[in-house]
Amino acid sequence: MERRLLLLTGGIGSGKSEIGRLLVIRGACVIDADRIGRRELEPNGEAFGGVSGAFPQVMVDGRIDRTLLAREVFADPARLRLLESLTHPAIRRRIQRTVDKCDDAVVVVEVPLLTDFLGAGWRRIVVDVPDEIRLERLVERGMRPIDAKTRMAAQPSREEWLEAANYVIDNSGTRDDLVDAVDALWDQLTAKN
């Protein structure tokens, strides 16, 4: 059986996690790169030492305060690149170990990056949502508007996401619209060639 390797991508607030949950229900093995990244920043995580050493100002009670870290790096591209250089190798290794354990025909890694984070052979599902809707969702989730705008500005533009897509899911409509879009994608992914 041929495995489908997919990156589920899109800007912050686009709804990647909800689409990931819908894909799990349909039988995909879905891996959340953000969750893995959080684990790697814990005191026993592989990236903890490097990040805590490079960003001592974000340490609170012996732990990395992720909110402080986000404010530190998303406003400064050079600091963001430094953080990524310290965290991405560990995140990639853990993702690859998890992928190797997945027996499902469709393997999806939810990742908020446009780069070929895991190397060649991965196709990209891009979740598309207008920027104003993404901003509204982030504020509803409790993010300060300035922090939401800073994070959005640090990511690729909507056009860049769409240009890199192999598949696009429009998540600007209703929940029913989203379920229909995921069903249509699932049918494509699991169709016999």
ABEGO torsion letter per residue (X at the ends): XBBBBBBBBEBBGAGAAAAAAAAAAAGBBBBBAAAAAAAAABAABAAAAAAAAABAAABBGGBBBAAAAAAAAAABAAAAAAAAAAAAAAAAAAAAAAAAABABABBBBBBABABBAAEBGBBBBBBBBBAAAAAAAAAAAGBBAAAAAAAAAABBBAAAAAAABABBBBAABBAAAAAAAAAAAAAAAABBX
